[in-house]
Amino acid sequence: MQVINLSENQSIFNQYLAEIRDEKVQKDPLRFRRNLQRLGEVFAYEISKTMDYNVNDVQTPLGVAKVPMLGQQPVLATILRAGLPVQQGLLNIFDQAENAFISAYRKYDDQGEFHIEFEYLASPDLNDKVAILSDPMLASGASMEIGYKALLKKGEPEHVHLVAIIASRKGVDYVIDKIQAENVTLWVGAIDEEMTVKSYIVPGLGDAGDLAFGPKIDSK
């Protein structure tokens, strides 16, 4: 599996990344969601460079222009709820794409330990298509693994791009170990080395879903 870390290159991407981490900027949910969208847009642009294109004739008022255009639109998938702004950013660029939605959440036991509970999947057929699965935080890696395996129930994609804005080193290693497929690429915005016992990335940014949409009550 190829891993591509966009923060290794100097670009405006890093400014958006800094703003979603900044606890002062985080106090504005609208700004937080918009920055997640902008990061999704950059990911979409970079992923678009890896896709197949056909040269099409486009009629202008003065003649015909030959323009390379996407041979096939991707399917955009995300894990609810935190992934919605990133999904919207991807959709802003791939604006004719089909979409898929996965419901998964942390379920805690009486000892405070949790596992990822899969609930729901709505997806088009994925056979021979390019799929882009996004989740803003790749902490333990379990949600991304569950999301990826859920998508495979809808067909065999030509290629799957996994997108996470901030990942833990442990999460990246977990995904590489659990998803051993040559047609999968992992895209991250940054890799943080630490993670707490409750699987929160350090320095990370906190709970992306709560920052975007307000606090929730954890499922017991």
C-alpha atoms as an extended CHARMM CRD file, in Angstrom:
* protein
*
       220  EXT
         1         1  MET       CA              0.0000000000        0.0000000000        0.0000000000  PROA      1               0.0000000000
         2         2  GLN       CA              1.3320000000        3.4090000000       -0.9430000000  PROA      2               0.0000000000
         3         3  VAL       CA              1.0850000000        6.0930000000        1.7740000000  PROA      3               0.0000000000
         4         4  ILE       CA              1.0610000000        9.7470000000        0.6470000000  PROA      4               0.0000000000
         5         5  ASN       CA              1.4740000000       12.4780000000        3.2840000000  PROA      5               0.0000000000
         6         6  LEU       CA              0.4690000000       15.8610000000        1.8500000000  PROA      6               0.0000000000
         7         7  SER       CA              1.9990000000       17.8620000000        4.7180000000  PROA      7               0.0000000000
         8         8  GLU       CA              5.4680000000       16.7980000000        3.6030000000  PROA      8               0.0000000000
         9         9  ASN       CA              5.1960000000       19.3760000000        0.8230000000  PROA      9               0.0000000000
        10        10  GLN       CA              4.8810000000       23.1130000000        1.4090000000  PROA      10              0.0000000000
        11        11  SER       CA              1.4670000000       24.3500000000        0.2570000000  PROA      11              0.0000000000
        12        12  ILE       CA             -1.6350000000       26.2010000000        1.4530000000  PROA      12              0.0000000000
        13        13  PHE       CA             -2.8440000000       22.7880000000        2.6500000000  PROA      13              0.0000000000
        14        14  ASN       CA             -0.7050000000       23.2110000000        5.7810000000  PROA      14              0.0000000000
        15        15  GLN       CA             -2.4210000000       26.4930000000        6.6670000000  PROA      15              0.0000000000
        16        16  TYR       CA             -5.8490000000       24.8220000000        6.6090000000  PROA      16              0.0000000000
        17        17  LEU       CA             -4.3880000000       21.9840000000        8.6720000000  PROA      17              0.0000000000
        18        18  ALA       CA             -2.9810000000       24.4240000000       11.2390000000  PROA      18              0.0000000000
        19        19  GLU       CA             -6.3650000000       26.1380000000       11.5840000000  PROA      19              0.0000000000
        20        20  ILE       CA             -8.2960000000       22.9380000000       12.3330000000  PROA      20              0.0000000000
        21        21  ARG       CA             -5.7060000000       22.1270000000       15.0340000000  PROA      21              0.0000000000
        22        22  ASP       CA             -5.7630000000       25.6190000000       16.6040000000  PROA      22              0.0000000000
        23        23  GLU       CA             -7.9540000000       25.5840000000       19.7310000000  PROA      23              0.0000000000
        24        24  LYS       CA             -8.8170000000       29.2650000000       19.2590000000  PROA      24              0.0000000000
        25        25  VAL       CA             -9.9450000000       28.8300000000       15.6420000000  PROA      25              0.0000000000
        26        26  GLN       CA            -11.8310000000       25.6640000000       16.6250000000  PROA      26              0.0000000000
        27        27  LYS       CA            -14.2940000000       27.7530000000       18.6370000000  PROA      27              0.0000000000
        28        28  ASP       CA            -15.9840000000       28.7080000000       15.3590000000  PROA      28              0.0000000000
        29        29  PRO       CA            -17.7580000000       25.5360000000       14.1030000000  PROA      29              0.0000000000
        30        30  LEU       CA            -18.4950000000       27.1410000000       10.7420000000  PROA      30              0.0000000000
        31        31  ARG       CA            -14.8040000000       27.8860000000       10.1750000000  PROA      31              0.0000000000
        32        32  PHE       CA            -13.8810000000       24.3840000000       11.3550000000  PROA      32              0.0000000000
        33        33  ARG       CA            -16.2870000000       22.7150000000        8.9210000000  PROA      33              0.0000000000
        34        34  ARG       CA            -15.1750000000       24.9530000000        6.0670000000  PROA      34              0.0000000000
        35        35  ASN       CA            -11.5270000000       24.1130000000        6.6740000000  PROA      35              0.0000000000
        36        36  LEU       CA            -12.3750000000       20.4020000000        6.6150000000  PROA      36              0.0000000000
        37        37  GLN       CA            -14.0690000000       21.0170000000        3.2780000000  PROA      37              0.0000000000
        38        38  ARG       CA            -11.0540000000       22.8830000000        1.9280000000  PROA      38              0.0000000000
        39        39  LEU       CA             -8.7500000000       20.0600000000        2.9880000000  PROA      39              0.0000000000
        40        40  GLY       CA            -11.0750000000       17.6120000000        1.2370000000  PROA      40              0.0000000000
        41        41  GLU       CA            -10.8870000000       19.7540000000       -1.9010000000  PROA      41              0.0000000000
        42        42  VAL       CA             -7.0760000000       19.5940000000       -1.8880000000  PROA      42              0.0000000000
        43        43  PHE       CA             -7.1570000000       15.8210000000       -1.4210000000  PROA      43              0.0000000000
        44        44  ALA       CA             -9.5850000000       15.5570000000       -4.3570000000  PROA      44              0.0000000000
        45        45  TYR       CA             -7.3090000000       17.6190000000       -6.5830000000  PROA      45              0.0000000000
        46        46  GLU       CA             -4.2740000000       15.4880000000       -5.7250000000  PROA      46              0.0000000000
        47        47  ILE       CA             -6.1660000000       12.2240000000       -6.1860000000  PROA      47              0.0000000000
        48        48  SER       CA             -7.4930000000       13.4550000000       -9.5380000000  PROA      48              0.0000000000
        49        49  LYS       CA             -3.9210000000       13.4160000000      -10.8720000000  PROA      49              0.0000000000
        50        50  THR       CA             -3.8090000000        9.6280000000      -10.4680000000  PROA      50              0.0000000000
        51        51  MET       CA             -7.0060000000        8.8870000000      -12.4010000000  PROA      51              0.0000000000
        52        52  ASP       CA             -7.6260000000        7.9560000000      -16.0440000000  PROA      52              0.0000000000
        53        53  TYR       CA             -8.5690000000       10.5940000000      -18.6290000000  PROA      53              0.0000000000
        54        54  ASN       CA            -10.0040000000       10.6040000000      -22.1290000000  PROA      54              0.0000000000
        55        55  VAL       CA             -9.3920000000       13.4050000000      -24.6370000000  PROA      55              0.0000000000
        56        56  ASN       CA            -12.7670000000       14.9120000000      -25.5790000000  PROA      56              0.0000000000
        57        57  ASP       CA            -13.7090000000       17.4820000000      -28.2040000000  PROA      57              0.0000000000
        58        58  VAL       CA            -15.2960000000       20.5900000000      -26.6830000000  PROA      58              0.0000000000
        59        59  GLN       CA            -17.0590000000       22.9940000000      -29.0120000000  PROA      59              0.0000000000
        60        60  THR       CA            -16.2420000000       26.6360000000      -28.2830000000  PROA      60              0.0000000000
        61        61  PRO       CA            -17.7410000000       29.6960000000      -30.0710000000  PROA      61              0.0000000000
        62        62  LEU       CA            -14.5850000000       29.7670000000      -32.2470000000  PROA      62              0.0000000000
        63        63  GLY       CA            -13.6930000000       26.1440000000      -32.7820000000  PROA      63              0.0000000000
        64        64  VAL       CA            -13.0390000000       22.8100000000      -31.1290000000  PROA      64              0.0000000000
        65        65  ALA       CA            -10.7300000000       22.3240000000      -28.1400000000  PROA      65              0.0000000000
        66        66  LYS       CA             -9.3260000000       18.9220000000      -27.2390000000  PROA      66              0.0000000000
        67        67  VAL       CA             -9.5530000000       18.5570000000      -23.4670000000  PROA      67              0.0000000000
        68        68  PRO       CA             -8.5100000000       15.6230000000      -21.2380000000  PROA      68              0.0000000000
        69        69  MET       CA            -11.5200000000       14.7640000000      -19.0550000000  PROA      69              0.0000000000
        70        70  LEU       CA            -12.1320000000       12.1070000000      -16.4270000000  PROA      70              0.0000000000
        71        71  GLY       CA            -12.9420000000        8.7800000000      -18.0090000000  PROA      71              0.0000000000
        72        72  GLN       CA            -15.1020000000        7.8310000000      -15.0170000000  PROA      72              0.0000000000
        73        73  GLN       CA            -16.3160000000        9.6740000000      -11.9470000000  PROA      73              0.0000000000
        74        74  PRO       CA            -15.2990000000        8.1550000000       -8.5920000000  PROA      74              0.0000000000
        75        75  VAL       CA            -17.6000000000        7.0010000000       -5.8120000000  PROA      75              0.0000000000
        76        76  LEU       CA            -17.1510000000        9.1000000000       -2.6730000000  PROA      76              0.0000000000
        77        77  ALA       CA            -17.6740000000        7.3060000000        0.6300000000  PROA      77              0.0000000000
        78        78  THR       CA            -17.4540000000        8.5670000000        4.1760000000  PROA      78              0.0000000000
        79        79  ILE       CA            -17.9950000000        7.4380000000        7.7560000000  PROA      79              0.0000000000
        80        80  LEU       CA            -20.7120000000        9.3740000000        9.5700000000  PROA      80              0.0000000000
        81        81  ARG       CA            -20.7900000000       11.8810000000       11.1590000000  PROA      81              0.0000000000
        82        82  ALA       CA            -17.3850000000       13.5400000000       11.3120000000  PROA      82              0.0000000000
        83        83  GLY       CA            -16.6160000000       12.6810000000        7.7060000000  PROA      83              0.0000000000
        84        84  LEU       CA            -19.4330000000       14.7720000000        6.2250000000  PROA      84              0.0000000000
        85        85  PRO       CA            -17.4810000000       18.0540000000        5.7530000000  PROA      85              0.0000000000
        86        86  VAL       CA            -14.5370000000       16.2200000000        4.1700000000  PROA      86              0.0000000000
        87        87  GLN       CA            -16.9970000000       14.3830000000        1.9260000000  PROA      87              0.0000000000
        88        88  GLN       CA            -18.4880000000       17.7180000000        0.8750000000  PROA      88              0.0000000000
        89        89  GLY       CA            -15.0320000000       19.0210000000       -0.0040000000  PROA      89              0.0000000000
        90        90  LEU       CA            -14.3720000000       15.9860000000       -2.1790000000  PROA      90              0.0000000000
        91        91  LEU       CA            -17.8020000000       16.4170000000       -3.7740000000  PROA      91              0.0000000000
        92        92  ASN       CA            -17.1040000000       20.0880000000       -4.5120000000  PROA      92              0.0000000000
        93        93  ILE       CA            -14.3540000000       18.8950000000       -6.8650000000  PROA      93              0.0000000000
        94        94  PHE       CA            -15.8030000000       15.5930000000       -8.0870000000  PROA      94              0.0000000000
        95        95  ASP       CA            -19.1960000000       17.2150000000       -8.4800000000  PROA      95              0.0000000000
        96        96  GLN       CA            -20.7060000000       14.4460000000      -10.5970000000  PROA      96              0.0000000000
        97        97  ALA       CA            -19.6160000000       11.6060000000       -8.3260000000  PROA      97              0.0000000000
        98        98  GLU       CA            -21.8680000000        8.9900000000       -6.7740000000  PROA      98              0.0000000000
        99        99  ASN       CA            -21.8030000000        8.8170000000       -2.9780000000  PROA      99              0.0000000000
       100       100  ALA       CA            -21.7860000000        6.1670000000       -0.2730000000  PROA      100             0.0000000000
       101       101  PHE       CA            -22.3590000000        6.5340000000        3.4720000000  PROA      101             0.0000000000
       102       102  ILE       CA            -21.2290000000        4.2940000000        6.3230000000  PROA      102             0.0000000000
       103       103  SER       CA            -22.4900000000        4.4440000000        9.8960000000  PROA      103             0.0000000000
       104       104  ALA       CA            -19.9820000000        3.2810000000       12.5080000000  PROA      104             0.0000000000
       105       105  TYR       CA            -19.3670000000        4.4410000000       16.0620000000  PROA      105             0.0000000000
       106       106  ARG       CA            -17.4280000000        3.7450000000       19.2430000000  PROA      106             0.0000000000
       107       107  LYS       CA            -19.3960000000        1.4790000000       21.6160000000  PROA      107             0.0000000000
       108       108  TYR       CA            -18.0760000000        1.4480000000       25.1840000000  PROA      108             0.0000000000
       109       109  ASP       CA            -18.3660000000       -1.4170000000       27.6900000000  PROA      109             0.0000000000
       110       110  ASP       CA            -18.7120000000       -1.1710000000       31.4720000000  PROA      110             0.0000000000
       111       111  GLN       CA            -14.9280000000       -0.9800000000       31.8770000000  PROA      111             0.0000000000
       112       112  GLY       CA            -14.7100000000        2.0180000000       29.5640000000  PROA      112             0.0000000000
       113       113  GLU       CA            -13.1810000000        0.0080000000       26.7330000000  PROA      113             0.0000000000
       114       114  PHE       CA            -14.6300000000        0.4290000000       23.2600000000  PROA      114             0.0000000000
       115       115  HSD       CA            -14.9120000000       -1.2990000000       19.9280000000  PROA      115             0.0000000000
       116       116  ILE       CA            -16.1490000000        0.0090000000       16.5910000000  PROA      116             0.0000000000
       117       117  GLU       CA            -19.7640000000       -0.8940000000       15.8970000000  PROA      117             0.0000000000
       118       118  PHE       CA            -20.8600000000       -1.0450000000       12.2470000000  PROA      118             0.0000000000
       119       119  GLU       CA            -24.5240000000       -0.1520000000       11.6470000000  PROA      119             0.0000000000
       120       120  TYR       CA            -25.3750000000        0.8630000000        8.1130000000  PROA      120             0.0000000000
       121       121  LEU       CA            -24.1310000000        1.1870000000        4.5370000000  PROA      121             0.0000000000
       122       122  ALA       CA            -25.7560000000        2.9440000000        1.5870000000  PROA      122             0.0000000000
       123       123  SER       CA            -23.6880000000        2.6130000000       -1.5840000000  PROA      123             0.0000000000
       124       124  PRO       CA            -23.9550000000        2.2580000000       -5.3560000000  PROA      124             0.0000000000
       125       125  ASP       CA            -22.3420000000       -0.6420000000       -7.1740000000  PROA      125             0.0000000000
       126       126  LEU       CA            -18.5490000000       -0.4010000000       -6.8850000000  PROA      126             0.0000000000
       127       127  ASN       CA            -17.4080000000       -2.9410000000       -9.4630000000  PROA      127             0.0000000000
       128       128  ASP       CA            -14.5230000000       -1.5700000000      -11.5680000000  PROA      128             0.0000000000
       129       129  LYS       CA            -14.9250000000        1.9300000000      -10.1260000000  PROA      129             0.0000000000
       130       130  VAL       CA            -12.5660000000        4.1970000000       -8.1950000000  PROA      130             0.0000000000
       131       131  ALA       CA            -13.7150000000        4.6580000000       -4.5940000000  PROA      131             0.0000000000
       132       132  ILE       CA            -12.5480000000        7.3710000000       -2.1900000000  PROA      132             0.0000000000
       133       133  LEU       CA            -13.2320000000        6.5940000000        1.4920000000  PROA      133             0.0000000000
       134       134  SER       CA            -12.7110000000        9.5280000000        3.8600000000  PROA      134             0.0000000000
       135       135  ASP       CA            -12.6160000000        9.8750000000        7.6400000000  PROA      135             0.0000000000
       136       136  PRO       CA            -10.9780000000       12.9720000000        9.1570000000  PROA      136             0.0000000000
       137       137  MET       CA             -9.1330000000       11.1070000000       11.9220000000  PROA      137             0.0000000000
       138       138  LEU       CA             -7.2380000000        7.8320000000       11.5700000000  PROA      138             0.0000000000
       139       139  ALA       CA             -6.5820000000        6.9450000000       15.2080000000  PROA      139             0.0000000000
       140       140  SER       CA             -6.5670000000        3.1930000000       15.9100000000  PROA      140             0.0000000000
       141       141  GLY       CA             -7.3510000000        2.4810000000       12.2620000000  PROA      141             0.0000000000
       142       142  ALA       CA            -10.2990000000        0.2150000000       13.1010000000  PROA      142             0.0000000000
       143       143  SER       CA            -12.9700000000        2.5220000000       11.6170000000  PROA      143             0.0000000000
       144       144  MET       CA            -11.1260000000        2.7820000000        8.3210000000  PROA      144             0.0000000000
       145       145  GLU       CA            -10.7010000000       -1.0070000000        8.1500000000  PROA      145             0.0000000000
       146       146  ILE       CA            -14.4110000000       -1.5660000000        8.8550000000  PROA      146             0.0000000000
       147       147  GLY       CA            -15.4080000000        1.0730000000        6.3050000000  PROA      147             0.0000000000
       148       148  TYR       CA            -13.1590000000       -0.4280000000        3.6370000000  PROA      148             0.0000000000
       149       149  LYS       CA            -14.4400000000       -3.9660000000        4.2050000000  PROA      149             0.0000000000
       150       150  ALA       CA            -18.0420000000       -2.7150000000        4.1900000000  PROA      150             0.0000000000
       151       151  LEU       CA            -17.5200000000       -1.1390000000        0.7610000000  PROA      151             0.0000000000
       152       152  LEU       CA            -16.2210000000       -4.4080000000       -0.6590000000  PROA      152             0.0000000000
       153       153  LYS       CA            -19.6880000000       -5.8810000000       -0.0680000000  PROA      153             0.0000000000
       154       154  LYS       CA            -20.8550000000       -3.6210000000       -2.9040000000  PROA      154             0.0000000000
       155       155  GLY       CA            -18.3620000000       -4.8320000000       -5.4950000000  PROA      155             0.0000000000
       156       156  GLU       CA            -14.6810000000       -4.9910000000       -6.3990000000  PROA      156             0.0000000000
       157       157  PRO       CA            -13.3740000000       -1.4570000000       -7.0220000000  PROA      157             0.0000000000
       158       158  GLU       CA            -10.6200000000       -0.7940000000       -9.5340000000  PROA      158             0.0000000000
       159       159  HSD       CA             -8.8420000000        1.2900000000       -6.9120000000  PROA      159             0.0000000000
       160       160  VAL       CA             -9.6130000000        2.5560000000       -3.3960000000  PROA      160             0.0000000000
       161       161  HSD       CA             -8.1880000000        5.7880000000       -2.0050000000  PROA      161             0.0000000000
       162       162  LEU       CA             -8.3520000000        6.0700000000        1.7900000000  PROA      162             0.0000000000
       163       163  VAL       CA             -8.2900000000        9.6890000000        3.0290000000  PROA      163             0.0000000000
       164       164  ALA       CA             -7.5390000000       10.8550000000        6.5830000000  PROA      164             0.0000000000
       165       165  ILE       CA             -6.6470000000       14.4160000000        7.5080000000  PROA      165             0.0000000000
       166       166  ILE       CA             -4.7340000000       13.5010000000       10.6660000000  PROA      166             0.0000000000
       167       167  ALA       CA             -3.4580000000        9.9930000000       11.4060000000  PROA      167             0.0000000000
       168       168  SER       CA             -1.5820000000        8.3820000000       14.2470000000  PROA      168             0.0000000000
       169       169  ARG       CA              1.5270000000        6.3930000000       13.4520000000  PROA      169             0.0000000000
       170       170  LYS       CA             -0.1260000000        3.3550000000       15.0520000000  PROA      170             0.0000000000
       171       171  GLY       CA             -3.2340000000        3.8160000000       12.9010000000  PROA      171             0.0000000000
       172       172  VAL       CA             -1.2020000000        4.0150000000        9.6930000000  PROA      172             0.0000000000
       173       173  ASP       CA              0.6910000000        0.8390000000       10.6150000000  PROA      173             0.0000000000
       174       174  TYR       CA             -2.5960000000       -0.8970000000       11.4800000000  PROA      174             0.0000000000
       175       175  VAL       CA             -4.2030000000       -0.0530000000        8.1440000000  PROA      175             0.0000000000
       176       176  ILE       CA             -1.1250000000       -1.1760000000        6.2140000000  PROA      176             0.0000000000
       177       177  ASP       CA             -1.1920000000       -4.4790000000        8.1080000000  PROA      177             0.0000000000
       178       178  LYS       CA             -4.9500000000       -5.1110000000        7.8280000000  PROA      178             0.0000000000
       179       179  ILE       CA             -5.5510000000       -3.9090000000        4.2550000000  PROA      179             0.0000000000
       180       180  GLN       CA             -2.9190000000       -5.6700000000        2.2160000000  PROA      180             0.0000000000
       181       181  ALA       CA             -4.1300000000       -4.7880000000       -1.2580000000  PROA      181             0.0000000000
       182       182  GLU       CA             -2.1100000000       -3.3790000000       -4.1320000000  PROA      182             0.0000000000
       183       183  ASN       CA             -5.0510000000       -1.3190000000       -5.4110000000  PROA      183             0.0000000000
       184       184  VAL       CA             -5.3170000000        0.7770000000       -2.2260000000  PROA      184             0.0000000000
       185       185  THR       CA             -3.6280000000        4.1200000000       -1.5340000000  PROA      185             0.0000000000
       186       186  LEU       CA             -3.6410000000        5.8130000000        1.8690000000  PROA      186             0.0000000000
       187       187  TRP       CA             -3.6500000000        9.6300000000        1.7520000000  PROA      187             0.0000000000
       188       188  VAL       CA             -3.0000000000       11.5550000000        4.9740000000  PROA      188             0.0000000000
       189       189  GLY       CA             -2.5970000000       15.2070000000        5.8460000000  PROA      189             0.0000000000
       190       190  ALA       CA             -0.2710000000       14.5890000000        8.7800000000  PROA      190             0.0000000000
       191       191  ILE       CA              1.0070000000       11.6980000000       10.8920000000  PROA      191             0.0000000000
       192       192  ASP       CA              1.2460000000       12.2670000000       14.6630000000  PROA      192             0.0000000000
       193       193  GLU       CA              3.4120000000        9.9060000000       16.6750000000  PROA      193             0.0000000000
       194       194  GLU       CA              1.3820000000        9.7060000000       19.9190000000  PROA      194             0.0000000000
       195       195  MET       CA             -2.0360000000        8.3280000000       20.8410000000  PROA      195             0.0000000000
       196       196  THR       CA             -3.7790000000        8.1510000000       24.2210000000  PROA      196             0.0000000000
       197       197  VAL       CA             -5.0910000000        4.9430000000       25.8130000000  PROA      197             0.0000000000
       198       198  LYS       CA             -8.5640000000        6.0070000000       24.6330000000  PROA      198             0.0000000000
       199       199  SER       CA             -7.2870000000        6.2570000000       21.0330000000  PROA      199             0.0000000000
       200       200  TYR       CA             -7.1710000000       10.0380000000       20.7320000000  PROA      200             0.0000000000
       201       201  ILE       CA             -4.3450000000       11.3340000000       18.5570000000  PROA      201             0.0000000000
       202       202  VAL       CA             -1.7470000000       13.6330000000       20.1780000000  PROA      202             0.0000000000
       203       203  PRO       CA             -1.3710000000       16.4890000000       19.3700000000  PROA      203             0.0000000000
       204       204  GLY       CA             -4.2280000000       15.7710000000       16.9560000000  PROA      204             0.0000000000
       205       205  LEU       CA             -7.0860000000       18.2410000000       17.2050000000  PROA      205             0.0000000000
       206       206  GLY       CA             -9.6540000000       16.7150000000       19.5750000000  PROA      206             0.0000000000
       207       207  ASP       CA            -12.9730000000       15.1780000000       18.4990000000  PROA      207             0.0000000000
       208       208  ALA       CA            -13.6120000000       16.2380000000       14.8970000000  PROA      208             0.0000000000
       209       209  GLY       CA            -17.2960000000       15.3040000000       15.0280000000  PROA      209             0.0000000000
       210       210  ASP       CA            -17.9450000000       17.3280000000       18.1770000000  PROA      210             0.0000000000
       211       211  LEU       CA            -16.0420000000       20.3330000000       16.8300000000  PROA      211             0.0000000000
       212       212  ALA       CA            -18.0100000000       20.2560000000       13.5800000000  PROA      212             0.0000000000
       213       213  PHE       CA            -21.4830000000       19.4060000000       14.8760000000  PROA      213             0.0000000000
       214       214  GLY       CA            -21.5630000000       19.7590000000       18.6620000000  PROA      214             0.0000000000
       215       215  PRO       CA            -20.9650000000       17.3730000000       21.5880000000  PROA      215             0.0000000000
       216       216  LYS       CA            -22.5900000000       13.9450000000       21.6210000000  PROA      216             0.0000000000
       217       217  ILE       CA            -23.3500000000       11.3520000000       24.2760000000  PROA      217             0.0000000000
       218       218  ASP       CA            -21.1510000000        8.2900000000       23.7720000000  PROA      218             0.0000000000
       219       219  SER       CA            -23.0110000000        5.0080000000       23.1840000000  PROA      219             0.0000000000
       220       220  LYS       CA            -22.7900000000        2.5290000000       26.0340000000  PROA      220             0.0000000000
